[in-house]
Amino acid sequence: MVLALVRCELFIYMAQSLKDKRSVVKSIVTKTRQRCNVSVAETGYQEVWQRSELTLCAVGSSRKSAEAELFRALSLIDQADNVERTITDWEWV
């Protein structure tokens, strides 16, 4: 069994308030949960209106399967409008 964690920071261009930011982050989190077999949560910068940190987690029988699922999730994040993924850290357990 392999556990993979990915922490990624997001820059949200059009957010003018925490309400704007949270609507964008909630949309990304919901789409990622629905379309990919990963757990995802906002884990940082919760009170900053143009930054966010998401942590994604995947469990698989092999490193390749967990990595593939996380790459799918990251590509969904990259496709979101008005969001740029800046720093991405991978961790394997």
Beta strands, then each sheet from edge to edge (+ up, - down):
strand 1: 2-12
strand 2: 39-44
strand 3: 51-60
strand 4: 83-92
sheet 1: 2+ 3- 1+ 4-
end
